Amino acid sequence: MAERLGFGETRAEELAVAVTEAASNLVKHASDGSLMLRAQPGGAVPDGAVRGIELVTMDAGPGIADIPAALRDGTSTAGTLGIGLGAIRRAADSCAVFSRPGRGTILAARFGARRGDPGTARWAGMIRPLGDETECGDNYIARAPGGPGGKITAMLCDGLGHGPLAATASREAVAVLREAPEDEPAALLRRVHARLGHTRGGAVAIVAIDQHAVTFAGLGNVAGWILSGPDRQGMISVPGIAGHQARTFRQYSYTRPPGAAIILHSDGLSSRWNAAGLPGLSGQDPLVIAAALLSEAGVHRDDAGILVLRP
């Protein structure tokens, strides 16, 4: 993967060391651990370019009581040299850890092809297909056509069912926002509904976010939340299936508290997650929030998709 993205030999070796250390941590400390590596999606940066590689680990292990100490070399809870997290942090352009003692740990790190500050990501998403499926019926897109300081328009689509046909429906929905990201959410939802008529359809949520307000339009059971500290506020979606059943297209406006994260997720995540039980999560990197909620609330009987936006 590093070679395909133009990493030099030294940088690729640094990435390999970090991934090895992350995997070793899961083996030594975790239960129900998983590791994800992917090319950083274009949506994570304003100009859409692929900038590097993202590494995420999620586990249900014992957690870390003192994260700053764990990131220092020489700290260990398993009789080892304790260089794992420190080595990852040194190699990465950005590295964040979120942990709850007794509940598990999330690690998220980004590696550019060349050393440098990758900047703060304004959004991040994760999708996970059902079982052994190779395609996920959930998909998402986020765009900021006005530049880094402007409005963000984003969508998450849960294609009906799972597998290739569901993935086709969600790809068609994503294409609508790629073509016209500046429309209002209700107008975009109407266009998605028309576009999905030849597919099996899906549930769709579209959101537009500026510094102080959130405008939301949803059709079906994609959940929309405003997460601010220990509190979360749900946003209203109307019943229906984009492409097949839609009586009306409505959008609703909400106040966005300073620093609040906007979250869209499919029913592959339970809506029963408790923000108060995840202290400090709302201020984390969007990739950490997405991974933590997927780990906390993800169900394994359906595709799962989550998109977190934090302008």
N, C-alpha and C positions, 0 to 999 in steps of 0.2 A: 504493500500500500504506500509506504514512504517513497519507494522508487517511482511509482506511477505519478505521485504528486510532486516530484522534483526535489525531494530531500537529498542533501549530500550524504556521503557515507558516514561522516561523524555524527550528523544530526540524526540519521536513521539509527545509529547505534545507541544514541542517547534515548531515543524513543523505545528501542528494544529493552534497554535496561529498566526503564520506567514500567513498561508493561509486565516484564518479568517480576518486578518487585510487587506490583499491584496484584498479580495472580498469586504470588507466594503469600501475601497477606491474607487472601481469601482462604487458601489451604490451611494456614496456621491458625487463624483466628475465627473464621466465619462458619456459619451454617446457612444453607440455602443461599449461597453466594452466586453472583453472575457478573460477567465482565462484557462490556461493549466497546468496540473500536469502530470508528467510522470516519470517513472524510467529513470535515466540518461542513455542514450544509450551507449552500449559498445564502439562504435566508438569514443566517446568523450575522452577516455583515452587510452594511448598506448597499454596496455596489454589486452584491450577488456573487462575488468571486469565491472560489474555494481557497481558503487560507491555510488549511492544515488538517490536523487529525485530532479528534476528540476521543478521550478515554474516560469511561465511566465504570465504576464498580458499585454494586449494591449488595448488601448482605444483611442477614438477621443474626449477626454475631453478638458478642458481649458489649459492643460499643466502646467509645473512647471517652473517658472522664475529663481528660485534660488535652485538648487538641493541640494547643501551642507546644506543649512538652513533647507530644508524639511526633510533631514535625521537626523536632530537633534531633540531630544524629545522636545515637547512644541511648535513646529511650526505647525500652522494650518491655513487653508484657508476656513474652513467650521464651525468654532465655536466649534470644538471638542478639545480634549486635544492634538492632534497632535502627538500621539505616534505611529501611524501606520507604517510609513516607518522606523522609528528608531527601532521598535520592530522586523521588518523583517530583517534589517541589522544585529542586534545583534544575531539573531537566525541562520542566514545563514552562511555557510562557504565562500560563495562569493555572492556579491550582486551588481548589476549595474542598473542604471537608465538613460534612454535617453529620453529627452523631448524637445518639441518645443512649446512655448507659442501659444495657439490658435489652435494647431494641434494635441495634444495628447501626451501620455506618454507610454513608454515601461519599464517594470520592469522585470528583470531576476535574479533569485537567485537559488543557489544550496545548498543542504542539505545532508551531509554525514550521514551514520548510527552512526558514532562517530564524535565528534568534531575534526576538523583538517583542514589544508589548502589543498583544493582539487587540487591545481595547476592551471595553466592557460590552458584552453581548446584550442586546436589547430584548432578545427573545430566544427561546430554545424549545424544541419539541422532541418527543420520543414516541416511537410506534413499536408494537410487539405483536407478531401474528399469532393466531391460535395454533397451539400444539406444534405439529410438524409442518405446517403450511410454510411455503417459501415466499408468499406474497401477503401483505397485510391490507385488509379492506379499509383501514383508517389512514387518513392522509391529512396534511396541513400545509398551509402557506402563510407567510407574513411578508408584507411589503411596506416600505417607507418611501414612497415616490418623491416626497419633498425633501429628502435628505435626513441626516442624523437627528436633527432637532424637530422634525415635522411629525405629522400624524402617522400612526401605524394602522394599517388595515390588515386583518388576519382572518383566517377561516380554518375550521376543522370539520372534516366530513367523515362520517362513519358509513361506508358503503353497506347496503343491506346484506346480511349474511356474512360470509367470509370467503377467502380464496380469490382466484383471478377475476371473477365477475364483480365481486365487491371492490377489488382494487381498481378495476376499470372505471367504475362509477366515481370513486373518490378522485382518480386522476382527472376525469372530465371536470369535476367541480373545481379542482385546483387550477385548471387551465383558464377558467372564467376569471379568477382573480388575477392571474398573471397577465391577462389581456387588458383588464380595466380596474386597477386597484383603487382609483380615486372616487368611484361612485359611493353613494350612501349604502349602509348595510342592507336595508330593505330592498333597494333596487338591485343590488348584487344577488341577493337571495332569490329574487324573481328570475334573474338571468340563469342562475344555477339550476333552478327548477325546470326552466325550459330546456337547458342543455342536457339534463339527465333523463329526458323522456325516453331515449332509446336504450337506456341502461336499466338495471334493476333498481336504481335509486338509492337514497340514503338519508340519514339525518345530518343536518347541516347547521352550524352556528357561525355567524360572521360578526366581527367586532371592529369598531373604529375607535382609536384611543388617542387623545391628546394629553397635555399636561394636567388638565383638570376634569375631564369628562370622558365617559365611556358610552358609546352608542352600540346597542346589541340587537341583532335580529336572528332568531332561531326557528328552525322547523324540525320537529322531532326531538329526540332525547339526548342530544349533545348538551352537557351541562356547562353553564357559564358562571364563573365566580369572580368576585372582587375580594382579594385577600389582603388584609391590612392588619399587621400584628397578629393578635390571637383571634381576630374576628374575620368572618367571611360573610359576604352578601351574595345571594343567588340572583341571577338575571333570568328574565321571563322568556321562555320559548313557547311557540304555539304547536299544537299537535299536527302531525302530517308526515309525509314522505316526499322529500324533494324528488321531482321527476314524475310523481304519480298522484299524490294527494296533498292538496294545498287549498284551503278555503280563503286564506288571507295572508298577507305579508306585512308584518308589523315590526317596527323597531322601537326600542325603549332607551331612554337616556338616564344615566346614573352619574353621580358625582364620584370622582376618583380621588380618594384621600392621598396626600403626599406620600410618594414611595410605594403605593399599593401595587401589587402584582395582579394581572388579569389572567385567569386560567380557564381554558376550554378543555374538556375531556369527554371521551365517549363513554358508553356504558360498560366498556371493558375495565373501567375503574368504578368502584362503588362510590356513590355520593356521600357515604356516611363517614368519610374521613373527618377528623376533628382538628381544626386549626389550633385550638388551645393545647392540644396534646403534642404539638410540633413547635415548641417555643423557639423563636428566632428564625423560623423557616422563611417568612415573607421577605426578609431582607437579604436572602441569599442570591447567588447567581441563578438566572432562570434555568440553567441546565441542572443545577442541584435541586431546585424546587421540583422540576419535572421528574427527576429520578427518585426523589424521596416520596413523592405522591404515587408514582407507579409502583414502588416497592411497598408502600403502606396500604394502598387501596386497590392495586391491580388484581383482577380476577383471571383465572386461567381457562375459563370456558368460552372466551370470546376474544376477538382482536381487541387490542388496547391502544389508545392514542391519547396523548396529552400535549398541549401547547401552552407555554407560559410566556407572558409578555410583561416586561418591566421597563418601560421607557425611562 
